[in-house]
Protein backbone atom coordinates (compact mmCIF):
# COMPACT_ATOMS: atom_id res chain seq x y z
CA UNK A 1 0.00 0.00 0.00
CA UNK A 2 1.32 3.46 -0.92
CA UNK A 3 2.08 5.62 2.16
CA UNK A 4 -0.57 8.17 1.11
CA UNK A 5 -3.24 5.45 1.11
CA UNK A 6 -2.09 4.05 4.43
CA UNK A 7 -2.14 7.52 6.01
CA UNK A 8 -5.69 8.07 4.76
CA UNK A 9 -6.66 4.69 6.17
CA UNK A 10 -5.25 5.71 9.55
CA UNK A 11 -6.93 9.12 9.27
CA UNK A 12 -3.64 10.90 9.81
CA UNK A 13 -0.92 12.63 7.77
CA UNK A 14 2.83 13.14 7.67
CA UNK A 15 3.79 15.51 10.45
CA UNK A 16 6.46 18.05 9.55
CA UNK A 17 7.36 18.64 13.20
CA UNK A 18 8.38 14.98 13.45
CA UNK A 19 10.40 15.17 10.21
CA UNK A 20 8.30 12.42 8.62
CA UNK A 21 9.06 11.25 5.07
CA UNK A 22 7.99 7.66 4.43
CA UNK A 23 9.63 5.17 2.05
CA UNK A 24 7.23 4.40 -0.79
CA UNK A 25 8.34 0.88 -1.74
CA UNK A 26 9.37 -2.30 0.04
CA UNK A 27 12.01 -2.90 -2.64
CA UNK A 28 13.92 0.18 -1.50
CA UNK A 29 13.76 -0.98 2.10
CA UNK A 30 15.00 -4.45 1.11
CA UNK A 31 18.00 -2.86 -0.64
CA UNK A 32 18.83 -0.81 2.45
CA UNK A 33 18.61 -3.86 4.71
CA UNK A 34 20.84 -5.89 2.38
CA UNK A 35 23.51 -3.20 2.10
CA UNK A 36 23.34 -2.60 5.85
CA UNK A 37 24.51 -6.19 6.34
CA UNK A 38 21.63 -7.25 8.57
CA UNK A 39 21.89 -10.90 9.67
CA UNK A 40 19.17 -13.28 10.81
CA UNK A 41 18.92 -13.39 14.59
CA UNK A 42 20.26 -9.89 15.14
CA UNK A 43 18.51 -7.45 17.45
CA UNK A 44 18.17 -4.28 15.37
CA UNK A 45 17.15 -0.82 16.53
CA UNK A 46 15.03 1.31 14.20
CA UNK A 47 14.32 4.96 14.91
CA UNK A 48 11.07 6.39 13.58
CA UNK A 49 9.56 3.27 11.97
CA UNK A 50 6.57 5.28 10.75
CA UNK A 51 4.38 3.10 8.54
CA UNK A 52 6.63 0.07 8.95
CA UNK A 53 8.08 -0.33 5.45
CA UNK A 54 11.67 -0.65 6.69
CA UNK A 55 10.51 -2.49 9.81
CA UNK A 56 8.93 -5.20 7.67
CA UNK A 57 12.08 -5.57 5.56
CA UNK A 58 14.17 -5.98 8.71
CA UNK A 59 11.82 -8.65 10.02
CA UNK A 60 11.84 -10.51 6.71
CA UNK A 61 15.64 -10.59 6.97
CA UNK A 62 15.23 -12.45 10.26
CA UNK A 63 15.99 -9.58 12.63
CA UNK A 64 14.23 -8.85 15.90
CA UNK A 65 13.26 -5.19 15.61
CA UNK A 66 13.23 -2.76 18.50
CA UNK A 67 11.55 0.44 17.28
CA UNK A 68 11.41 3.88 18.89
CA UNK A 69 8.48 5.96 17.61
CA UNK A 70 7.50 9.44 18.76
CA UNK A 71 4.19 9.62 16.86
CA UNK A 72 1.67 7.84 19.09
CA UNK A 73 -0.84 7.30 16.26
CA UNK A 74 1.71 5.55 14.07
CA UNK A 75 3.07 3.60 17.03
CA UNK A 76 -0.40 2.22 17.74
CA UNK A 77 -0.78 1.04 14.13
CA UNK A 78 2.74 -0.38 13.66
CA UNK A 79 2.05 -3.91 15.04
CA UNK A 80 -0.62 -4.37 12.34
CA UNK A 81 2.05 -4.39 9.63
CA UNK A 82 5.05 -5.49 11.70
CA UNK A 83 3.97 -8.13 14.22
CA UNK A 84 6.33 -8.93 17.10
CA UNK A 85 8.02 -5.53 16.92
CA UNK A 86 9.37 -4.39 20.31
CA UNK A 87 7.98 -0.89 20.48
CA UNK A 88 9.19 2.04 22.58
CA UNK A 89 6.96 5.11 22.35
CA UNK A 90 8.97 8.25 22.97
CA UNK A 91 11.68 10.62 21.79
CA UNK A 92 14.85 8.85 20.65
CA UNK A 93 16.88 11.82 21.91
CA UNK A 94 15.58 11.24 25.44
CA UNK A 95 14.60 7.61 26.05
CA UNK A 96 17.12 5.05 27.27
CA UNK A 97 18.58 3.29 24.24
CA UNK A 98 18.24 -0.50 24.32
CA UNK A 99 21.10 -2.95 23.88
CA UNK A 100 21.15 -4.06 20.24
CA UNK A 101 23.45 -5.64 17.65
CA UNK A 102 22.87 -3.04 14.93
CA UNK A 103 20.97 0.16 14.10
CA UNK A 104 19.15 0.66 10.79
CA UNK A 105 16.99 3.76 10.48
CA UNK A 106 15.54 6.50 8.31
CA UNK A 107 16.32 9.29 10.77
CA UNK A 108 14.06 12.32 11.16
CA UNK A 109 16.09 14.91 9.26
CA UNK A 110 15.37 17.68 11.78
CA UNK A 111 17.40 15.90 14.50
CA UNK A 112 19.59 13.61 12.40
CA UNK A 113 23.03 14.95 13.38
CA UNK A 114 22.67 14.99 17.19
CA UNK A 115 20.74 11.72 17.08
CA UNK A 116 23.52 10.08 15.06
CA UNK A 117 26.09 11.13 17.66
CA UNK A 118 23.90 9.69 20.41
CA UNK A 119 23.43 6.39 18.57
CA UNK A 120 27.18 6.06 18.06
CA UNK A 121 27.47 5.63 21.83
CA UNK A 122 25.94 2.17 21.37
CA UNK A 123 29.17 1.05 19.67
CA UNK A 124 27.44 -1.15 17.07
CA UNK A 125 27.36 -1.13 13.23
CA UNK A 126 24.75 1.23 11.82
CA UNK A 127 23.09 2.22 8.56
CA UNK A 128 21.41 5.61 8.87
CA UNK A 129 19.58 7.74 6.33
CA UNK A 130 20.26 11.48 6.10
CA UNK A 131 19.60 14.24 3.63
CA UNK A 132 22.47 14.08 1.13
CA UNK A 133 24.05 17.34 2.30
CA UNK A 134 24.48 15.96 5.82
CA UNK A 135 25.80 12.64 4.48
CA UNK A 136 28.39 14.58 2.47
CA UNK A 137 29.50 16.39 5.64
CA UNK A 138 29.74 13.14 7.59
CA UNK A 139 31.96 11.53 4.93
CA UNK A 140 34.05 14.64 4.09
CA UNK A 141 37.83 14.50 4.10
CA UNK A 142 40.27 17.18 5.29
CA UNK A 143 40.64 20.02 2.83
CA UNK A 144 37.14 19.77 1.39
CA UNK A 145 34.62 22.56 1.90
CA UNK A 146 32.20 20.16 3.62
CA UNK A 147 34.75 18.94 6.19
CA UNK A 148 33.77 20.27 9.60
CA UNK A 149 33.23 19.47 13.25
CA UNK A 150 30.51 16.90 12.44
CA UNK A 151 32.90 15.06 10.09
CA UNK A 152 35.59 14.87 12.77
CA UNK A 153 33.30 13.96 15.67
CA UNK A 154 31.68 11.11 13.75
CA UNK A 155 34.80 9.77 12.05
CA UNK A 156 36.54 9.59 15.43
CA UNK A 157 33.85 7.14 16.50
CA UNK A 158 33.27 5.14 13.32
CA UNK A 159 34.52 4.43 9.82
CA UNK A 160 31.89 5.71 7.39
CA UNK A 161 30.85 4.80 3.85
CA UNK A 162 28.01 5.59 1.43
CA UNK A 163 25.62 2.64 1.09
CA UNK A 164 22.62 3.94 -0.86
CA UNK A 165 21.62 7.19 -2.62
CA UNK A 166 17.91 8.01 -2.94
CA UNK A 167 15.98 10.57 -4.98
CA UNK A 168 13.10 12.60 -3.49
CA UNK A 169 10.56 10.43 -5.31
CA UNK A 170 11.48 7.48 -3.10
CA UNK A 171 9.52 9.12 -0.26
CA UNK A 172 6.08 10.42 0.60
CA UNK A 173 5.81 13.28 0.94
CA UNK A 174 8.73 13.89 -1.40
CA UNK A 175 11.35 16.04 0.32
CA UNK A 176 13.05 18.91 -1.49
CA UNK A 177 16.44 17.23 -1.08
CA UNK A 178 18.12 13.99 -2.10
CA UNK A 179 18.88 11.44 0.60
CA UNK A 180 21.65 8.97 1.34
CA UNK A 181 22.20 6.00 3.64
CA UNK A 182 25.58 6.02 5.39
CA UNK A 183 27.18 2.95 6.93
CA UNK A 184 29.04 3.20 10.26
CA UNK A 185 31.56 0.66 11.57
CA UNK A 186 32.43 1.55 15.18
CA UNK A 187 36.00 2.33 16.21
CA UNK A 188 37.39 1.68 19.71
CA UNK A 189 36.80 4.75 21.89
CA UNK A 190 40.16 5.41 23.54
CA UNK A 191 39.54 9.07 24.29
CA UNK A 192 37.22 11.26 26.35
CA UNK A 193 34.32 11.92 23.93
CA UNK A 194 33.10 15.06 25.68
CA UNK A 195 36.56 16.60 25.79
CA UNK A 196 37.24 15.62 22.18
CA UNK A 197 33.98 17.18 20.98
CA UNK A 198 34.63 20.35 22.98
CA UNK A 199 38.07 20.87 21.41
CA UNK A 200 36.83 20.06 17.90
CA UNK A 201 33.92 22.48 18.18
CA UNK A 202 36.28 25.15 19.47
CA UNK A 203 38.67 24.52 16.59
CA UNK A 204 35.91 24.93 14.02
CA UNK A 205 34.21 27.85 15.77
CA UNK A 206 35.77 30.37 13.36
CA UNK A 207 36.54 28.60 10.09
CA UNK A 208 38.10 31.67 8.46
CA UNK A 209 40.65 32.05 11.25
CA UNK A 210 43.88 30.15 11.75
CA UNK A 211 43.95 27.66 14.60
CA UNK A 212 46.39 29.97 16.37
CA UNK A 213 43.84 32.75 16.39
CA UNK A 214 40.99 30.39 17.26
CA UNK A 215 42.72 28.93 20.33
CA UNK A 216 44.14 32.28 21.48
CA UNK A 217 40.89 33.18 23.25
CA UNK A 218 41.21 30.09 25.46
CA UNK A 219 44.98 29.81 25.84
CA UNK A 220 46.43 33.23 25.17
CA UNK A 221 48.52 34.09 22.13
CA UNK A 222 51.76 32.48 23.27
CA UNK A 223 49.96 29.57 24.91
CA UNK A 224 48.02 28.78 21.74
CA UNK A 225 51.20 28.73 19.65
CA UNK A 226 53.02 26.48 22.14
CA UNK A 227 50.00 24.18 22.35
CA UNK A 228 49.74 23.74 18.58
CA UNK A 229 53.47 23.22 18.05
CA UNK A 230 53.56 20.67 20.88
CA UNK A 231 50.80 18.76 19.04
CA UNK A 232 52.74 18.96 15.74
CA UNK A 233 50.07 21.20 14.20
CA UNK A 234 50.92 24.27 12.13
CA UNK A 235 49.62 27.34 14.01
CA UNK A 236 48.86 28.97 10.65
CA UNK A 237 46.63 26.09 9.51
CA UNK A 238 42.84 26.25 9.48
CA UNK A 239 40.58 23.67 11.06
CA UNK A 240 39.27 22.27 7.76
CA UNK A 241 42.78 21.08 6.80
CA UNK A 242 43.52 19.13 10.00
CA UNK A 243 43.26 15.31 9.76
CA UNK A 244 41.71 13.12 12.43
CA UNK A 245 44.96 11.98 14.16
CA UNK A 246 45.91 15.61 14.78
CA UNK A 247 42.50 16.32 16.36
CA UNK A 248 43.13 13.42 18.74
CA UNK A 249 46.48 14.98 19.73
CA UNK A 250 44.88 18.39 20.23
CA UNK A 251 42.07 17.01 22.39
CA UNK A 252 44.43 14.92 24.50
CA UNK A 253 46.83 17.82 25.14
CA UNK A 254 44.29 20.60 25.64
CA UNK A 255 43.54 20.08 29.39
CA UNK A 256 47.20 20.09 30.49
CA UNK A 257 47.99 23.17 28.42
CA UNK A 258 44.86 25.08 29.45
CA UNK A 259 45.32 24.19 33.09
N, C-alpha and C positions, 0 to 999 in steps of 0.2 A: 504494500500500500504506500502511495506517495505521502510524504510528510504532511502536505497540505490537507489531504483527505483524512489522515489520522488525527490531525489537530481539530478539524471540523467535527469528527466523530467524538472527540473528547470535549468538545465545546470550549476550546481554549485556543491560544495563538502563541507564536514565538514572542518571547518577552525580551525586549532590547536591554533592559536593565540586568538581565541574567546573561547577556551575551550569547543568546541562543541562535545557532545556525545548524540545521539538522542535515546529516548525510541523506542523499536522496535514493541511494541504491545499495543493496546488500553486496553487490560485486565489488564496490569500492571498499567497503568495510572488510571483506574477505582479503583483498590485496593488502590492506594495512596490517591485518593480523598476521598474514604470511610474512611480510617484510619485517614485522616486529619480532619475529622469531618465537612466537608463542608456542609452548609445548603442552601436550595433554597432561593433565594433572597439576598444572601450575595454578597458584592462587594469584589472580590478576586484579589489580585495582583500576577501576575506571572512574574518571571524574566527569560529572555531567552527562550521564547516559541518555538523557532526553527521551526520545521515542524508542530507544533500544536497538537501533540498527547495528551499531558496533558491538553492543552487549551480546546480541544474538550470534554474531560472527565469532566472538570470543568463546561462547559456550559451545558452538559447533566444532571449534578447534579442540575441545576437551578441557577448557579452563574452568575453574571455579571463579566466578566474578563477584568481587566486592565493589559495589557502586555507591558513590557519594553524590546525592542529588539535592540541590537547593530548592527546586520548584516542587512544591508539595503535590500539585495536581499531577505532574508527570511521574513523580515517585509512586503515587498511588496506582497509576496505570501500568507501570513498568513490568510487574510480575505477570501481566496478561500475555506479554510478548516474549518475556525472558524468565521463564519459571526457574526457581531455585536460586535466583540472584540474592546475594546478601546485601541488603539495602541499608544505607545510612542516610537519613534525611538531615541535611544541614549544610553549612558553608565549609567547603574544603580548605579554606584559609584558617578555619577556627577549630574544627573538630579534630579529635585525636586520630592520627592516621594509623590504619591497621597494618599488621605485619603481613607482607605479601612477597611473592617471588618476582613480580614484574608490574610495571604500570603501563597501560595503553589507554590514551584518552584524547578526545577532541576538546581541548581546553577552552573555556570561555575566554575570548580574546581580550576582554576588558581587565582580566587579572592574570593573564597568561605568564608574564615574566616573574612576578613574585611567587606565584603558585608553583612554577617550575623549580625555583630555588628551594621552596619548602619540600617539594617531592624528592629532590635530590638527597635530602637528609635520610631517606629510606635506604639509600645505598644499593639499589637494585637496578637492573636494566629497564629502560623506559623507551616508549615511542609516543611522542607528544605532538599534537597538531597546533600550529601557530599560523598567524598571518605571515605571508612570505617575508615581509620586511623584518619581522622579529626573528624569523628563522635565519635570515641572512646575517643579522647581528650576532646571533648565537654562534654561528659557524665561522665568523670573520677571523682573518689572520692579521697579525701585526702589519701596520703600514697601509691597510685598506681604510677607506673612509667610514666603513660600518663597524670597525673594530672599536670596542668601548668597554666600559666597566662590566656590562652584562656578559660580553664575550669572555672576559677574563674570569669573572666569578664562576661562570658555568663550566668553562674548560678546565678550571682547577679541580672541579669535582667529577668531571666525566669527559670521556672522549666522545665527540659528536660527529654525526654524519647524516646527510640527507637521505631519507628513505622513499618518500613519495611527494610529488608535486600535484596540486589540485587546482582546477579552475573554479571560478565563482559558481558556475552552473552545477557543480557537484553538491550544492547545498540548497536548502530552502529555509528561510529566504536567502536568495543569493547575495553574498556580501559584495562590497565594492572592491575587494582586494582578492588576490590569489592567496592560496594557502599552501602549507608544506608540513609534512611530518618529519620530525627530526628524531634520530635514534641516539640514545645515551647509554654508554657503557661506563659504569662507575669506576672511579680511581680511588685508591686508598687515601683517606684523609689523614695526613700527617702534619697538619697545621691547625691553628686556631681559626675556624671559619669566620667568626665575628671580627677578629682582628684583621684578618686578610681582607674581608669585604670593606672594612673601614678605611684601610690604607688604599685600596684600589679606588674606591669612590673619591677619596681625597685627591688621588693622582689624576683622575679624570674630571675633577671639578671645574677646571678651566682649560679646555682643550687647546686653546690658542697660545697658552703660556708654556714655557719650558718647565720641566719638572723642578728645576731649581727655584723658579719663581713660585710655583704651586706649593712647594713644601716650606718655603720661607715663612709663611704665616704661622706655621706650627712649630718650626724649629729654629727660626732666625736665619739670617742670610748665610752666615758662616756655618751654622749647624746643618743647614740643608745641603750645602756643598759637601761637607765632610760625610754626611749620611749617604749621599748618592755615590760618592767616590768609594766609600767603604763597601758599598754593595755592587761595585763594578758597573755602575750605571752613569752614562754621560749626563752631567748636570744640564747641558744644553739640549738634551733630547726632549721630545714631547711624548705624552702618555701613549698615544696611538701607535708608537713605534716600538714599544717595550714588549718583549716576548714573555711568555708565562713564567719561565724559570727566574727571570729578573724580578717579577712581581712577588714571587715567593721569597726572594732574598730581602726585598724591601719590607715586606710585611713582618718577616722574622726579626729584622734589625730595628724596626721603628720604635718599639717600646724602650729599648735600652738607650737609644739615642735621644728620645724625647724625654726620658726620665719619668 
